[in-house]
């Protein structure tokens, strides 16, 4: 499993009458996820600064990586409009 992919843990808890939580069961999710966000600003851009962020406007690339950590096959189904180019 690549280092930048994290494995979520699913936990079951029980709440007492006073609001105290007790962990009753847990398991590692078989599908790990990693997210990286890259900002891109056009070099040499003469665009004015955004007054709310103090930065030049640009666009972001969000990369989502999934990793199967189980012995069983896993599937992720995305509608066509959400599929990237990679």
DOTORZA-470450 format. One record per residue (C-alpha): residue in one letter; y negated, x negated, z negated. Coordinates in steps of 0.1 Angstrom, whole numbers, padded with zeros to 4 digits, always signed. Each point is the difference from the previous one (the first is absolute). Example, Ala and Ser with C-alpha at 12.3 -4.5 7.8 and 13.67 -1.06 7.14 Angstrom:
2
A+0045-0123-0078S-0034-0014+0007
This chain:
86
X+0000+0000+0000X-0034-0015+0010X-0022-0010-0029X-0028+0024+0009X+0022+0031-0002X+0003+0016-0035X+0028+0021-0012X-0012+0032-0018X+0018+0011-0032X+0007+0036-0005X-0001+0010-0037X+0010+0031-0019X-0018+0006-0033X+0002+0026-0027X-0031+0011-0019X+0001+0007-0037X-0021+0028-0016X-0027-0025-0009X-0002-0014+0036X+0021-0031-0007X+0019-0010+0032X+0035-0014-0001X+0017-0016+0030X+0033+0018+0005X+0011-0014+0034X-0012-0023+0028X+0011-0013+0034X-0015-0023+0026X-0010+0018+0032X+0022-0011+0029X-0031-0002+0023X-0026-0027-0007X-0035+0001+0013X-0028-0024+0006X-0036+0006+0012X-0025-0024+0013X-0036+0009+0010X-0020-0023+0023X-0037+0005+0007X-0013-0009+0034X-0036-0005+0008X-0010-0008+0035X-0012-0036+0001X-0037-0004+0011X-0006+0037-0006X-0037+0009-0002X+0009+0032-0018X-0021+0008-0031X+0015-0002-0034X+0014+0032-0016X-0023+0007-0029X+0027+0016-0021X+0025-0029+0002X-0023-0030+0008X+0023-0009+0029X-0001+0002+0038X+0021+0028+0013X+0034-0009+0013X+0035+0015+0002X+0031-0005-0022X+0035-0007+0010X+0025+0014-0025X+0035-0013+0003X+0029+0017-0018X+0032-0018-0004X+0033+0016-0011X+0031-0017-0012X+0035+0013-0007X+0013-0013-0033X+0032+0020+0000X+0033-0003+0016X-0004+0035+0016X-0020+0006+0031X-0035+0015-0005X-0021+0019+0025X-0037+0006+0002X-0012+0025+0026X-0036+0000+0012X-0017+0024+0023X-0011-0016+0033X-0037+0000-0010X+0007-0022-0030X+0020-0027+0019X-0017-0033+0004X+0003-0026+0027X+0022-0024-0019
